[in-house]
Amino acid sequence: MQTKSKLLFFVALMLLGLGIATTINVSLNFRDYSIKNAVQKATLAAVIVKDGLTAHMVNGIMEKRGYFLNQISTNNEKIKKLWIVRSSKVIKQYGKGFDSEAIRDAIDKKVLTTGKTVQKVTESAENSMLRITIPYNATIDENGPNCLACHHVNSGDTLGAISMEFDITDMRNAGIFTILKILALNLIFIIIVLFLINYYVTPYMKLFSDMQKGIKKAYRGDFSHKFTTSVSGDAKSIIDQLNTLFRKMQETFGGIKYNLATFIPQGCVSSTDPLQEAKIIIEELSDIYKFKKTIENDPTKEIVYSRIADVLKNKYALTHFAFYEVDTIKLTRKLIYISRGESICNDGVNLDASLCRAYRTNTSVISSEFTNLCQECTCNDLEYICIPFTINDANSFIISITSKNKSELNKINSYIQNIENYLEAAKPVVESKILMSKLRNTSLKDVMTGFYNRRFLDEFIDTVSSQAKREKTIYSILMLDVDYFKKINDTYGHDIGDKVIVKIGEVVRASIRESDLAIRYGGEEFVIILHNANDEGTLKIAKKIHSEFANLVFDVGNGQTVQKTMSIGIAKFPKDGDTIWKCIKHADTALYVAKTTGRNKIIEYKKEMSENDNLR
């Protein structure tokens, strides 16, 4: 309704302005008309006086002109005063004349000097007077009097002037009365127009107000408003269409918002506009969908972790954070990614994951909630948030984010639910990658010993060889084989043979370092690749494995026991071959020599073994 008041006010203001402008224009025109009318009468009187004075002069009765002039003013009630004045040339020729014919003011003097008519209006509260002074200029008229015949002047010289004062009060009053009538008519017109506008506009204003109310409710996500109007025609049609639209929006939008909330929890989007909120949620869902489709095609979980890191860096502008992978079975934690610097946790947490507060409580740890909240944190000048996330019964991971101050921490805290949405999307993919990795490791490992198998060696040895050349790393290769192993299987059965294989695995595992690699090459044959081992160290490990295996006693049943020996061939990379594959072959050659020369030996490869058939 405020709009209607403004509309009526502006219309009234415009009409009033138009009325005032019209009134001013009429009053000015009426005044000009009144003055022009008086001037015309004065001009006519001046002509009569001029003709009368000329007649008096021609008839020689100029001395009687006073009576004539008096009659002119007496017979015209509008003329309040009338007098004539003589120019200096006429005075010089005929004298000053009557006393009343002397110059009375500056206007007379100006007219005599310039020979031009001067008029002046004098206004007061009581009356309005027009003073006009008209010059008499010498002329030569073929059909009338010749002024030069009687006056010693030149054509165009001013002979004198006639001054008159007219009372134009009646005209002014008539003009004022006319103006008042015009004003009254304008006011009546304005009132009628405003009444009509109010009558016809009010329904539309009510309609607009109702529409505004409905739109405000719709802005808050409420489309239940029903529009009403008393206006017919197109407006009524529009209202019907709006009601239909709002009904459909109410039926569908509520469901859309509810369904979207199942994907993005309430509170993740900070917007009071539900449409904007839906837009943000849909964009977030789109980003998460694209993220999930991307990581589904990544080959390993490590690449998936790097994708999550990219999201944290690029989408949420986080500058310092770390990923930890937790083995919930062994209760160990491993750092798999850090954006920069070092971990903010004590090293002991990696050995005992239960020390990590986020993992232990399975809730986000925010440093601002309590002083020294996580006692395993080593940073005193930083704020932090640690977010735990469970993958499955055996795996979970933790994201640790740090900030320089609490305001930045609060900003990061607002991202936690969104970050968890990405983690939730990544969960089945990571779980699948972990499972695939386990399956792959299973296919690459020997069940009895836990060592990698021949397939692993086939797939990865070239990579190891290239890396060794690049980094100038040396390796020692040991090829082990149990002497007369086939007799064990044939005599005592495969169960006893399997026990021998298992014991070999235990002996080898106890004898080598974590950086070394043991492979069950096939049957009772093993390959051991010693990393950066010198000649003395290589021989020492070979002798240890050889002697400890020889000391093993195997129970074969029926109170019988058996002991076995093994033969070992040794080759060195890159001394004995430019690839590890060649060195494995050479180690096999040395093992063959050990077998053919009596078994139960440790033989180091020599070049002549490949050249001399008698040695093989």
N, C-alpha and C positions, 0 to 999 in steps of 0.2 A: 504493500500500500504506500510505502514511501516513494516508490517510483511514480505512482499516480499523482501524489502531492507535488512532486517535482515537475511532472508534466503539466499539471494545471497551473502551477506557479509560472513556469516558463511561457506557456501560452498566454496567460493573463498579462505577463510582463511584456510580451511582444505586441499583444493587442493594445495595451495601454500606451506603449511606445509609439505604435502606429497612430493611435488617437491623438496623442500629444503632438506628434509631427504634423498631422492633418490640421489640428487646431491652430498651431503656430503658423502654418502656411496660410490658412484662411484669414487669421488675424492680420498677418502682414499684408496680404493682398487687399483686405478690406481697408486697412489704414492707407495703403497706397491709393486705393480707389477714392477714399475720402479726400485725401490731399489733392489728387489730380482733379477731382470735381471742383474743389474750392479754387484751384489754380485756373481752371477754365472760366469760372465765374469772374475771377479777378481779371483775367485777360479780356473778357467781354466788357467788363466795366472800364478797363483802361482804354479800350477802343472807343467806347461811348464818350468817355471824358475827352479823349484826343479829338474825336470828331466835334464834340461840343465846343471845345476851346478853339478849334480851327474856325468854326462857324462864328464864334464871338469875335475873333480877330478879323475875319472877312467883313463882318457887319459893323465893326468899329465899336463893339460894346464889351471889350475885354474887362472893363472896370466892374462889370456886373457878373463876372464869372464865379464870384463867391457864392451867390445864391444857387447857381447851377450845381456847383460841387456839393453844397450842403444838401440839395435835393437828392443827389445820387446816393449819399450815405444814409439819408433819412428814409428813403423809400425802400431800401434793402436792409432788412433787419439783421442779416448775417454779417453785413459790413459794419463793424463797430467803429472803425476809424478810417478816414480817407484824407490824404493831403498830397499836394504836388510840390515839387521843388524845382528850381531853375538852375541850369548849368551856368558856369562862369561867363560863357560867351553870350548867353541870353541876358544875363544880368548887366553885362557891359553894354548891350545894345538897348535894353528896355528897362533896366533898373532892377532892384531887388523884388519888387512886387509887394504882395501882402506879407504881413509878419508870419502868417501860417505857412507861407511857401518857402521858408528858410530850411536849410538842411538840419534834420533833427538828430541823426545818429550816424554811426559808422556805416550802416547798411546803405543809407542814402548816398553817402560820399562814395562808397565802393561802386554802386550802380552807375553814378555819374562819371566815375573814372573809367570803368570797364565797358559800359554800355551793355551789360548783360543782366538778366533778371536774377534776383536773389530771393530765395524763400527760406523761411525758418519757422519750425513748429515749436511752440512752448507748451509743455504739459504741466498740469498741476492736479491736485485732488479734485478741485471743483470744476475746472474747465480745461479745454484744449483750444489754443489759439494758433492761427496760421498768419504769419507776417509775410507779405510778398511785396516786393518793389520792382516795378516794370519800367524800363527806360523808354524815352521817346527819342528815337534817332531820326535825324534829318533824311528825308527821302525825296525823290523826284518821281511823281506818279503822273503818267500821261492822262489817266482817266480821273485824277483827283487833284488835290492841292499840291502845289510845289513849294516845299518848305524853304527852298533856297531863295524864293521870290521875296520872302518877308524877313528871313534871318540871314545875317552875314556869317554863314558857316559853310562848311563843305559837306558833301553828301556822306552820310554815315556818322557825322558828329552827333553827340548826345545833346539834345536841347533841354532835357529835363527828365523827370521821372515821377511816377505816381506810386504812392505807398498806400497799402490797405492792410487792415487786420480783420481776419474772418474768424468768427466763432464756429468751431467745428466740434463743439462738445456733443451736440446731438448725434453727429455721425459716430463719434467715439463710443458714446453710450449704446447706440444701436449695434455697433460692432461687438461690444462686450456682451450684449444680450445674445447676439447671434452665436458668439463663441461659446457662451454658457449652454445654449441649446445644443450646439454640436457636441460639447463635452458630455452632456446628459445622454444624448443619443448614443455616443461611444460607450459610455458606462453601461447603458442598457444592453447594447450589442455585446459587450464583453461578458456580462452576466449570462446572457442567453447562450453564448458560445461555450462558456465554461460549464454551464448546466448540461448542454448537449454532449460535450466531451466527457463529462463525468458520467452521464447516463450510459453512453455507448462504450466508454473505455473501461469502466469499473469491472464488467465481466471478464475482460481480457486481462486486467491487472490481477484479479482473483485467480484466473487461470495460470498466469505467469508465476504468481506466488505459490500456487499449488504445485506447479512443475518444479520450481526451485526447491520446495520441501522434499518432493519425491527424489530429485537428483541428489540432494544432500544425503538422503538415506541410502540411495544406491551407491554413493561414494564410499559409504561404510560397509557395503556388501549386502544391504537389505533392499531387496527388490519387491517387497510386499505392498508398497504404497499403491493405492488405487486413485487414479486421477478422475476428477469430476469437473464439469463445466456447464454453465447455462447457455453458452454460446452455441449456435447451430452452424451448419454449413461445413466448410473445410476445417475449421477449428475442432468441431466435434469429431470429424473423421480422424484428425491427427491424435486426439485424446484416445479414441478407441484403439488406434494402432499402438500408441504408447502403452496402454494397459495390456494389450496382447504381448508386446515385447517384454515388459516387466514381468508378466506372469511366466513367460518362457525362461527368462533369465533367473527368476526365483527358483523355478523347477530344476534348472540345470547347474547354475553357478554354485549353489550350496553343495551339491554333490561333487562338483569339480574340486572345490576348495578342500572338502573333506578327504577326497581321494589323494590330492596332492600332499596333504598333511601326513598320509601314511608313508610317503617317500622321504619327505623333509620334515622332521619333527617341529612342532610349534615352538617358536622362540628363535629359530635359526634366521628368520628374516625380520629385520627391524623396520616395519613399514605399517602405518595406520591405514593405508589405502589397500583394500583387499585385492583390487585389480592389479595394482603395482606389486603386491605381495605374490599374487599368482604368477605374474610375469617373471619375477625374480626366481621363484621356485622352479618354474619351467626352464629358465636359463640354467639354473643350477643342476637340474635333472639332466638337461642336455649335455652339460659339461661332464657330469659324472658318467653318463652313458658313453660319451666319446672316450673318456678315460678308460672305462671298463673294456670297451671294444678294442682299444689299443693294447692293453696289457694282456688280453686273452691270446694275442698273437705273439707275445714275447716268449722267448724260449726258456728263460730261467727266472727264478724268484728274485735274484739279484737285480735283474733289469727292471722288474716290477717295483722293487724298492727305489731304484733310481727315478722311476716315473713319479712315485709319491714325493720324492725329494724335489723334483721339478715343479710339482703342484705347489708345494710349500714355498718354494723360492719365487716362482713366477706369479701365482695366483694370490698368495697371501703375503708376499714380500717379506718372508722370514729370512733373517741373515745368519742366525747361528742355531743349529739344531743337530741332533744326532739320532740314529736308528740303532736300536739294540734288538737282537734276536735272542729269545729265551727258550732254552730246552727245559720244558716243565717236568720231564722225567729225571734228567740228571741235575736239575736246578742250577744250570749254568747260564751265563749271559755272555753274548758276543757282540762287540761293536761291528756293525756292517757298513755304516756310513756316518760321516760327520762332515758338516759343511766347511768348517775351518777350526783351527786350534785343537785343543785336547778335550777329552771327556771331563765333565764336571763331577764325576763320581769317583769314589775310592776304587782302587784296583780290585779290592777284595770282593766287590759286588759281582764281578764277572765270574768269580769262583763259587759264589753262593748267592744266587739270584733272590733268595728270600730276604736278603738285606735291603733290596730295593723296595721302598715304601709303595710306589705305584704298582709294582707287580704283586706285592704281598696283599695289599688292600683291594686291588683291582678297581681302583678309582683314580681319577686325575688328581695329581698333587700340585697345588699352587702355593708358591712360597709366601705370598702375601697373606695367607690365611692364618699363619702362626710363625712365630720366630723360630728359626732353625728347625723347620718342619721335618725335612729329611736329613737325618744326621749323617748320612753317607755322602752328602753333597759337600764338595770342597771349595765352592766359590762363595766368597763373602760379599763381593761387590756386585753381584748379579742377581736378578730375579729369575725364577724358572717355573716352567710348567712341564710336568711329565705325564704323558697320556699312555695308559696301558691298553692293549687290544689283544684279545684271545683269538687265535686262529683255529686251533683244535685242542684235543686233550694233551697233545705232546708239544705244541708250539704256540708261542705268542710273541709279540714284540712290543717295544716301548719307544715312543718318540719323546725326546727330551728337548725342550725349546727354552732358550734363555733370552733375557732382555736386560737393558741397562737401567730401567726405572719402572715404577709401578704403573704409570700411565700407559707405557708401551705394553706392559704385562696385561693390563685390563683390555687393551685392544686385541692382544693375542687370545685372551680368554674368550672373547666374543666369537673367535673363529673355531673353537674346539668342536662344537657340534657339527659344523660344516666339514672339518677335517675328518671327524669320525664317520661322516657319510662316505667320504672317499675310501677310508679304511674298510668300511662295511662292503663297499663295492669291490675292493681288492681282495677281501677275505676268501671267497671261493676260488679265486684265481690263484692266490698264494698257496692255499691248501692243495689245489690241484698240482701246482708246480712242485711242492714238497713231496707229494705222493709220487709224481713222475720221477723226481730225483731219486727217491728211495727205490722205486722199481728199476730205474736205470742202474743204480749202484748195486742192486741185487743181481742184475744180469751181468754185471761186470766183476762180481766177487765170488769167490769160492765159498761154499756153504760150510765146509768142514773146518777150514783154517781162518776164514775171515779175510784172506789175502785177495788182492785183485787177481783176475784170471787172464788167460791168454788173449781173450777178446779185448780187454782193457789195454793190454800191451799193444795190440794191433792198431787201436784207435788213437792212442795218445803218445806213443813212443816217438813219432816224428816231431810232434810239438815239443817234447822234452829235448830231443836232439837239437832242434833249431835254437831253442833257448840256451842250451849248453854252449853251442858255438858262439852265439851272440854275447853271452856273458863270460865266455872262456872258463866254463866250469868243467872240472874233471870228475869222472865217475869210475868206479870199479864194479865190474860185473862178475857175480859168482853164479855158476851153474851147478846145482846140487842134484844128486841122484842116489837113491838107496841101492846098495849092492844086493843083487839077487832078490829083488822085491817080488818078482813073479812067483818065486817059490813059496813066499809067505801066503799069497792068495791061493796058490794051488794046494799047499799043505794044510794050512790052518783056516782058510776061508777069507772071504773079503772083509768080514767084521774085524778080524785082527789086522788086516791090511789098512783098514780105515783108521784104527787106533794108531798105527804107525804114522800115518799121514798127519793126524791131529797132533801127535807129539812133535813131529818135525816143525809144525807151525808154532807150537809153544816155544820150542828151543830157538827158532829163528827170531821170533818176536822179542824174546828176552835178550837176544844177542845184538840186535841192531838198534840204531837210533830212530827217533821220530822222523827225521828228515830223510831216512832211507826208505826204499820201496821194495817190498817182498811180493813175488808173484808166483802163483802155482801155475807152472808152465804146461803141465799135463801129466796125469798119472802120479808117479812118485818124483817127478822132476820139478825143481823150483829154480827161479831166477831171482837173485838179490842184486839190486842196484844201489851201491853205496855212494852217497853224495859227498864230494870233496874229500875222499879218503886217500891217504898216502899209502905207499907200498907196505910200510910196517903195520899201519892200522888195518889195512885190508887183510893181510896174512893173519893178524891176531884174531880178527872176527871169524875168518875161515876156520882157524884151528879150534876156536871156542865152540863153534857149531859142530865141528867134526868130532871133537872129544866128548862133548856133552851128549850128543846123540848116541855115540858108541857106548856110553855108560848106562843108557836106558835099558831097563829089563822089562820085557813084555810077557804078561801072563797069557799063555795060549790055551789054557784049560788042562784038566787031568793032571794038575800039579806040575805041569811043564812050563818052562820059561824059555825065552829066546832073546838074544841080543843081535843087533844088526849094525852094519857099518855103512858109511856113505862115501862116495867119491865126489870131489869138488874140482871144477875147472875155473880158472880165473883169467879175465882179460881186462884191459884198461882203456878207457876213452880219455883223450883222443890218441894215446900212445899206440894202441894196437889197431885202431881203425878210425876213419873220419866220421863214422856214424855209429850210433849206439847199436843199431841192428847188426852191423858188421862185428862189433865187439861181442854181442850176444852169440853170434855164430862162432867167433873165435873162442869164447868161453866154452861153448859146446864142443869145439875141437879139442880143447885142453881136457875136458871131462872124458871124452872118448879115449884120449891117450891114457888117462888115469885108469880107465876101465880095461884097456887092452894090455896094460903093463902091470896088472896085479890087483887093481881095485884098492879101496880103503886108502886113497891117496888124495893129496891136494897138489894139483899141477897148475903152474902158471903158464900161460900161452907164450909160445915163441914162434917167430915167423917161420922157422923151418918146419914147424908142425904142419903147416898148410902146403909146404913145398915137397916134403918127403912122405911118400905113401907108407913107408915102413913104420913111421911114427904114428900112423893112424890105424 
